[in-house]
């Protein structure tokens, strides 16, 4: 059975983030969505640099948010 993959959303506009998360929730996706607000933060997440050096379960910076799309 396939495990759910994380979705990395790179978006700097909070309204677009909300719109995207709402759209994903309408399709009842249970994937975790990690939001990065710029390309540098996205690369830090992907390469586990800066605020993302710790394990994936415990890391979350002030600039990013982690959420589940299902509500």
Number of C-alpha atoms within 10 A of each C-alpha: 3 4 6 10 10 12 12 15 16 17 16 13 11 11 10 11 17 11 12 15 19 15 13 17 16 12 10 12 16 15 17 16 19 19 24 23 18 15 12 11 21 21 14 15 23 11 11 16 13 12 15 19 13 12 9 10 6 9 15 17 14 6 11 17 13 14 12 16 19 15 10
